[in-house]
């Protein structure tokens, strides 16, 4: 409770902090905008090689940039970023032409050498000449994000080539990932450690990090030397307020201008006040529950299949989301275009089938622990309670265990069986989410939760094949394995992201967690 009381005091105290002398002297009339969030980061770092999370996705685009950008508030298509254009040299090589008018927040000019450094051993892989060893989590993210990476090659000062060991149809999309943002080598070298760098990274974004107090506040100031021109906001403040009601109260009282992660049942209450509105809708993210097949009970796939058939997904959507989200066809998106498997569906809600599977498995009511956080995801606690009731109705003895952080959620001890998670489609191909999370050496594989050799082999093929028809066939088989025959997870619903804000602010929420505060998405 001490931490909770401490955090609840944060908005008023932090928002009342005086502006610095230079800001006053410049008489900058641009606004200071405050955003109430349930969590700023999960890793207490701002380096995207460590902070691969929904909350990290919300903030990153404001202070760092990749070579290829994404239309975050539109159709999620790939757009020029720090590269003005790119072209395929071969199935495993892409060449990028870099912007010539870009500077880092410390004034350094952006060149091809910075790209080479950003994809080099010091920041990603370990064993670099600077001796700042990345934490294991960062190197695992690098290997998952770029499994075939060989090297970056400088063609000239503003041209670079990404060279892969194997063919890959998705290299351009991989370069739009959060892990692909460009870091400043001089600032990295000056930091005492990789972790110190990760608390105050120097990038090229429209805003720069000026204060980061984990669990309390992140302050980003406008970087007026940005290649796209002066940002529209003088200062952005992301203030951590875990409780939904406290975030809403901070908005209604004028302490903040935005309040994130609003449950749909609160939208009408907020919009009764004509000064506020709620933006957002369905996003490219799906809520799932994950099964640990090494658990003594869940080692039997019949019991995992029974769990998937005991979930009334539509009831969750109707009760908690007001029909604003939907049941997806597995981790399988229309966004994937020709790779979308339209005939695939989520397991049907069928208690009779669940009970039949349990009888076949000779299940005798053995306890199955289920770990969840307190509303890291919108409506997470209420969803967990509905799930447990549905499982109980089928005859499953699932015991809900509320945890405080992600470390406790994923820890192998004490007994681990079911946990919450979500999956994001970051580029229009299933290789983006399914292989790094479920394939060979993916998250579930490394966590010791779920492995399937046939699935892993198909994932390797999906990663390297350029035969689109064969890739689609492999993807359909992978869905059948991981969602039906040997369940590693089951989908719950497409996620929704709703942000309450001042009505006089012209700002658009897109189909992702990213909050875009560039001039193209701002007005008052």
C-alpha positions in Angstrom: 0.0 0.0 0.0 2.9 2.4 0.5 3.7 2.3 -3.2 0.1 2.9 -4.1 -0.3 5.9 -1.9 3.0 7.3 -3.1 2.0 7.0 -6.7 -1.4 8.5 -6.2 0.3 11.7 -4.9 2.4 11.9 -8.0 0.3 13.8 -10.5 -0.4 16.9 -8.4 3.1 17.2 -7.1 4.8 16.5 -10.4 2.5 18.7 -12.5 3.1 21.6 -10.2 6.9 21.4 -10.7 8.2 24.8 -12.0 9.5 25.1 -15.5 13.3 25.4 -16.0 14.9 28.9 -16.3 15.8 28.3 -20.0 12.1 27.4 -20.8 10.9 30.6 -19.1 13.5 32.7 -20.9 12.5 31.5 -24.3 8.8 32.2 -23.5 7.8 29.1 -25.4 4.0 29.2 -25.8 3.6 25.5 -26.8 1.7 23.5 -24.3 2.8 21.1 -21.6 0.8 17.9 -22.0 0.3 15.3 -19.2 -0.7 11.7 -19.8 -1.9 9.4 -17.0 -0.8 5.8 -17.7 -1.2 2.6 -15.7 2.5 1.9 -16.2 5.4 3.6 -18.0 7.6 0.6 -18.6 7.8 -3.0 -17.4 11.6 -3.1 -17.4 12.4 0.3 -15.8 14.3 1.0 -19.0 13.6 3.1 -22.1 15.9 1.1 -24.4 13.6 -0.8 -26.8 16.0 -3.7 -26.8 14.8 -4.3 -23.3 11.3 -2.8 -23.2 9.2 -5.0 -25.5 5.8 -4.4 -24.0 2.4 -2.8 -24.7 3.2 0.1 -22.4 6.7 0.6 -24.0 5.1 0.7 -27.4 3.0 3.6 -26.2 5.9 5.9 -25.6 8.8 4.9 -27.8 8.0 6.6 -31.1 8.3 10.0 -29.5 12.0 9.8 -28.7 13.5 7.2 -31.0 13.0 6.3 -34.6 13.6 3.3 -37.0 14.7 3.4 -40.6 11.2 2.4 -41.7 8.2 4.1 -40.0 4.6 2.9 -39.6 1.4 4.8 -40.3 0.5 4.5 -36.7 -2.8 6.5 -36.9 -3.8 5.1 -40.3 -3.6 1.7 -42.0 -0.4 0.6 -40.3 1.4 0.6 -43.7 5.2 1.0 -43.9 6.4 4.6 -44.4 9.7 6.4 -44.8 11.4 7.0 -41.5 15.1 7.7 -41.0 15.4 6.1 -44.5 13.8 8.0 -47.3 13.6 4.9 -49.5 14.7 1.3 -49.7 15.1 -1.4 -52.4 15.6 -5.1 -52.6 19.0 -6.2 -53.8 18.1 -9.9 -53.3 15.9 -12.1 -51.2 18.2 -11.6 -48.3 19.6 -8.0 -48.8 17.8 -4.7 -48.6 19.5 -1.3 -49.3 18.4 1.9 -47.5 18.9 5.5 -48.5 19.2 7.6 -45.3 17.9 11.1 -44.6 20.7 13.7 -44.8 19.1 16.3 -42.5 18.8 14.3 -39.3 20.5 15.0 -36.0 20.5 13.2 -32.7 19.4 14.9 -29.5 23.1 15.6 -28.6 23.7 17.4 -31.9 25.5 14.5 -33.7 24.7 14.1 -37.4 23.0 10.9 -38.4 25.0 8.7 -40.8 25.2 5.0 -42.0 27.8 4.3 -39.2 25.1 5.0 -36.6 22.9 2.3 -38.2 25.8 -0.2 -38.2 26.4 0.6 -34.5 22.7 0.2 -33.6 22.7 -3.3 -35.1 26.1 -4.2 -33.7 27.3 -6.3 -30.8 27.5 -3.6 -28.1 23.8 -2.8 -28.3 22.3 -6.1 -29.4 24.4 -9.2 -29.4 27.1 -8.9 -26.7 30.8 -9.0 -27.0 31.2 -5.6 -28.4 34.5 -3.5 -28.2 33.0 -1.1 -25.7 32.5 -3.9 -23.2 29.0 -2.8 -22.2 27.3 -6.2 -22.2 23.6 -6.2 -23.0 21.4 -7.9 -20.4 20.3 -11.4 -21.5 16.8 -10.2 -22.3 18.1 -7.8 -24.8 20.2 -10.3 -26.7 17.2 -12.7 -26.7 15.1 -10.0 -28.2 17.7 -9.3 -30.9 17.9 -13.0 -31.8 14.1 -13.3 -32.0 13.6 -10.1 -34.0 16.4 -10.7 -36.5 17.0 -14.5 -36.5 18.9 -14.5 -39.8 20.8 -11.3 -39.3 24.4 -11.3 -40.7 25.6 -7.7 -40.8 25.0 -4.1 -41.7 27.2 -2.9 -44.6 28.0 0.7 -45.3 27.8 1.6 -49.0 28.4 5.3 -48.4 27.8 7.8 -45.6 24.0 7.8 -46.3 23.4 4.4 -47.7 23.4 1.1 -45.8 22.6 -2.5 -46.6 20.9 -5.0 -44.3 22.3 -8.4 -45.1 20.6 -11.6 -43.9 22.0 -15.1 -43.8 18.8 -16.5 -45.3 16.1 -15.2 -47.7 13.3 -13.3 -45.8 10.3 -11.7 -47.4 9.6 -9.6 -44.3 13.0 -7.8 -43.9 11.4 -4.4 -44.6 8.8 -5.0 -42.0 11.4 -6.2 -39.5 13.1 -2.8 -39.9 9.9 -1.1 -38.6 10.0 -3.0 -35.3 10.6 -1.2 -32.0 13.9 -3.1 -31.7 15.0 -1.4 -35.0 15.3 2.1 -33.6 18.6 3.9 -34.1 20.8 4.7 -31.1 23.6 7.3 -30.8 27.1 5.7 -30.5 28.8 8.6 -28.7 26.2 8.8 -26.0 26.2 5.0 -25.6 30.0 5.0 -25.2 29.8 7.8 -22.6 27.3 5.8 -20.4 28.8 3.9 -17.5 26.9 0.7 -18.4 24.3 -0.6 -20.8 21.7 -0.2 -18.1 22.6 3.5 -17.6 22.3 4.1 -21.3 18.9 2.4 -21.2 17.6 4.9 -18.6 18.4 7.9 -20.8 18.8 6.8 -24.5 19.7 9.4 -27.1 17.8 9.1 -30.3 16.5 11.2 -33.2 12.8 11.5 -32.3 10.7 14.7 -32.1 11.0 14.7 -28.3 14.0 13.9 -26.0 14.2 12.3 -22.6 14.9 14.8 -19.9 13.7 13.0 -16.8 12.9 9.3 -16.1 11.9 8.2 -12.6 10.7 4.6 -12.9 7.3 3.9 -11.5 6.6 7.6 -11.4 7.2 9.9 -14.4 8.8 10.2 -17.8 9.4 13.7 -19.1 10.1 14.3 -22.8 11.0 17.8 -24.0 10.6 19.0 -27.6 13.6 18.5 -29.8 13.5 21.6 -32.0 16.3 20.3 -34.2 14.1 17.4 -35.4 14.3 16.8 -39.2 10.5 17.2 -39.6 10.5 20.6 -37.8 9.6 21.9 -34.4 7.3 19.5 -32.5 3.9 21.0 -31.5 4.2 20.3 -27.7 6.9 21.8 -25.5 6.8 19.0 -22.9 5.2 15.6 -22.6 4.7 14.1 -19.1 3.8 10.4 -18.8 2.7 10.1 -15.2 2.1 6.6 -13.7 -1.2 6.2 -12.0 -2.1 2.5 -11.7 -5.8 2.7 -10.7 -8.4 3.5 -13.4 -10.5 5.6 -11.1 -7.5 7.7 -10.1 -6.5 8.3 -13.8 -10.1 9.4 -14.6 -10.2 11.7 -11.6 -6.9 13.2 -12.6 -8.3 14.0 -16.1 -11.6 15.4 -14.8 -9.9 17.6 -12.3 -7.5 19.0 -14.9 -4.4 17.5 -13.5 -3.7 15.6 -16.8 -4.9 16.0 -20.4 -5.0 12.3 -21.3 -6.0 9.2 -19.3 -5.0 5.9 -20.9 -6.5 2.3 -20.8 -10.1 3.3 -20.1 -12.5 0.4 -19.7 -15.5 0.7 -22.0 -18.0 0.9 -19.1 -16.4 4.2 -18.1 -16.7 5.9 -21.5 -20.3 7.2 -21.0 -19.4 8.5 -17.6 -16.5 10.5 -18.9 -18.3 11.8 -21.9 -21.2 13.2 -19.9 -18.8 16.0 -19.2 -18.7 18.1 -22.4 -15.0 19.0 -21.9 -13.9 15.4 -22.5 -14.1 12.5 -24.9 -12.8 9.0 -25.4 -10.8 8.1 -28.5 -9.8 4.6 -29.7 -11.2 1.2 -30.7 -10.0 -2.2 -31.8 -6.2 -2.5 -32.2 -3.7 -4.9 -33.7 -3.4 -6.8 -30.5 -5.1 -10.0 -29.2 -5.6 -11.0 -25.5 -4.6 -14.6 -24.9 -4.1 -17.1 -22.1 -0.9 -19.2 -22.2 -0.5 -22.8 -21.2 2.6 -24.3 -19.7 2.6 -27.9 -21.1 5.4 -28.9 -18.6 2.9 -28.6 -15.7 1.9 -32.1 -14.5 -1.8 -31.6 -15.3 -1.4 -29.6 -18.5 1.1 -32.0 -20.0 -2.0 -33.7 -21.3 -3.2 -31.8 -24.4 -6.7 -33.0 -23.9 -6.9 -30.9 -20.7 -5.5 -27.8 -22.5 -8.1 -28.4 -25.2 -10.8 -28.6 -22.6 -9.6 -25.2 -21.2 -10.1 -23.7 -24.7 -13.6 -25.0 -25.1 -14.7 -23.7 -21.6 -14.4 -20.0 -22.5 -17.4 -18.0 -23.5 -15.5 -15.4 -25.4 -18.6 -13.5 -26.6 -19.8 -13.2 -23.0 -16.5 -11.5 -22.0 -16.9 -9.1 -24.9 -20.6 -8.3 -24.1 -20.0 -8.0 -20.3 -16.7 -6.1 -20.2 -16.3 -4.4 -23.6 -19.8 -3.4 -24.6 -19.4 -5.2 -28.0 -16.6 -2.8 -28.9 -14.1 -5.7 -29.7 -14.6 -9.1 -31.3 -13.5 -12.7 -31.3 -10.6 -13.2 -33.7 -9.9 -16.2 -35.9 -7.0 -17.1 -33.7 -3.7 -15.3 -33.9 -4.5 -14.7 -37.5 -5.3 -11.3 -38.9 -7.0 -9.8 -41.9 -4.0 -7.4 -41.8 -1.9 -10.4 -43.0 -3.5 -10.0 -46.5 -2.9 -13.2 -48.5 -1.5 -15.0 -45.4 -4.8 -14.6 -43.6 -6.4 -18.1 -43.1 -10.1 -17.1 -43.3 -11.5 -20.6 -42.6 -9.6 -20.8 -39.2 -11.7 -20.0 -36.1 -11.2 -19.8 -32.3 -12.3 -22.9 -30.4 -16.1 -22.9 -29.9 -17.6 -22.5 -26.5 -18.8 -26.0 -25.7 -19.0 -27.2 -22.1 -20.1 -30.6 -23.2 -17.0 -31.0 -25.4 -14.8 -29.7 -22.5 -16.3 -32.3 -20.1 -15.9 -35.1 -22.6 -12.2 -34.2 -23.1 -11.7 -34.2 -19.3 -13.3 -37.6 -19.0 -11.0 -38.9 -21.7 -8.0 -37.4 -20.0 -9.1 -39.0 -16.7 -8.9 -35.6 -14.9 -9.7 -35.9 -11.2 -9.9 -32.2 -10.1 -6.2 -31.6 -9.6 -5.5 -27.9 -9.0 -4.3 -25.8 -11.9 -2.8 -22.4 -10.9 -3.5 -19.3 -13.0 -1.4 -16.2 -12.7 -2.7 -12.7 -13.5 -1.8 -9.1 -12.9 -4.2 -6.5 -11.5 -5.4 -4.8 -14.6 -2.1 -4.4 -16.5 -4.5 -5.2 -19.4 -7.8 -3.3 -19.5 -10.4 -5.4 -17.6 -7.8 -8.0 -16.8 -9.0 -8.9 -13.3 -12.7 -9.2 -14.3 -11.7 -11.3 -17.4 -9.7 -13.6 -15.2 -12.7 -14.1 -12.8 -15.0 -14.9 -15.8 -12.5 -17.4 -17.1 -12.2 -19.2 -13.7 -16.0 -19.4 -13.4 -16.2 -20.9 -16.9 -13.5 -23.4 -16.2 -15.2 -24.4 -12.9 -18.5 -25.0 -14.8 -16.6 -27.5 -17.0 -15.2 -29.2 -13.9 -11.7 -27.7 -14.0 -10.1 -26.7 -10.7 -8.3 -23.5 -11.8 -7.0 -21.4 -8.9 -6.5 -17.7 -9.6 -3.2 -16.2 -8.2 -2.9 -12.4 -8.5 0.8 -11.4 -8.9 2.5 -8.0 -8.6 4.8 -8.0 -11.7 5.8 -9.8 -14.8 8.7 -11.5 -13.1 6.3 -13.3 -10.8 4.0 -14.2 -13.7 6.7 -15.9 -15.7 8.8 -17.5 -12.9 9.1 -21.2 -13.2 8.7 -21.7 -9.4 6.4 -22.2 -7.6 4.2 -24.2 -10.0 3.3 -22.4 -13.2 0.4 -23.5 -15.5 -1.7 -20.7 -17.0 -0.9 -17.0 -17.4 -2.1 -13.9 -19.2 -0.4 -12.4 -22.2 -1.2 -10.5 -25.4 0.2 -10.6 -29.0 0.6 -7.7 -31.4 0.8 -7.9 -35.2 3.6 -5.4 -35.9 3.9 -6.1 -39.6 1.6 -7.8 -42.1 2.9 -11.3 -41.9 2.5 -14.0 -39.2 6.3 -14.4 -38.9 6.3 -11.2 -36.9 4.5 -12.5 -33.9 4.3 -16.3 -34.2 8.0 -17.2 -34.7 9.5 -14.8 -32.1 7.0 -15.8 -29.5 6.2 -19.5 -30.2 8.9 -20.8 -32.6 12.3 -22.3 -32.0 14.1 -20.2 -29.4 11.0 -18.0 -29.0 9.6 -16.6 -25.8 7.5 -19.7 -24.9 10.4 -22.0 -26.0 13.0 -20.2 -23.8 10.5 -19.9 -20.9 10.1 -23.7 -21.0 6.4 -23.3 -21.4 5.6 -24.8 -24.8 7.6 -26.6 -27.5 6.5 -28.5 -30.5 9.1 -29.8 -33.0 6.8 -29.9 -36.0 5.6 -26.3 -35.3 9.2 -25.1 -34.9 10.3 -26.6 -38.2 7.4 -25.0 -40.0 8.3 -21.7 -38.3 11.8 -22.0 -39.6 10.4 -22.5 -43.1 8.0 -19.6 -42.7 11.0 -17.4 -41.7 13.1 -18.2 -44.8 10.9 -19.3 -47.6 10.0 -17.0 -50.5 7.3 -19.4 -51.9 4.1 -17.5 -50.8 1.7 -20.4 -51.5 3.9 -22.8 -49.5 4.3 -20.3 -46.7 0.5 -19.9 -46.4 0.1 -23.7 -46.2 2.7 -23.9 -43.5 1.0 -21.1 -41.5 -2.4 -22.9 -41.7 -0.8 -26.0 -40.3 1.0 -24.0 -37.5 -2.3 -22.6 -36.4 -3.9 -26.0 -36.3 -1.0 -27.3 -34.1 -0.7 -24.5 -31.6 -4.4 -23.6 -31.2 -6.1 -27.0 -31.6 -4.0 -30.1 -31.4 -1.3 -29.1 -28.9 -2.5 -25.8 -27.5 0.2 -23.4 -26.4 -2.4 -20.6 -25.8 -6.0 -19.8 -26.6 -7.3 -16.4 -27.9 -9.8 -14.5 -25.9 -10.6 -11.4 -27.9 -9.2 -8.7 -30.1 -8.0 -6.0 -27.8 -9.3 -2.5 -27.6 -7.4 0.6 -26.6 -9.4 3.6 -25.3 -7.9 6.9 -24.2 -9.8 9.7 -22.5 -8.7 13.2 -23.4 -9.7 16.9 -23.4 -12.2 17.4 -26.2 -10.5 20.6 -27.5 -7.3 18.7 -28.3 -7.3 17.4 -31.9 -5.5 14.1 -31.6 -6.3 10.7 -33.1 -5.8 7.3 -31.6 -4.7 4.6 -34.1 -5.1 0.8 -34.3 -2.1 0.2 -31.9 -0.9 1.2 -28.4 1.4 3.9 -29.9 0.7 7.5 -28.9 1.8 9.7 -31.7 2.4 13.3 -30.8 3.9 14.6 -34.0 2.6 17.7 -35.7 0.6 15.6 -38.1 -1.5 14.3 -35.2 -1.9 17.4 -33.1 -4.1 20.5 -32.9 -6.0 22.5 -30.3 
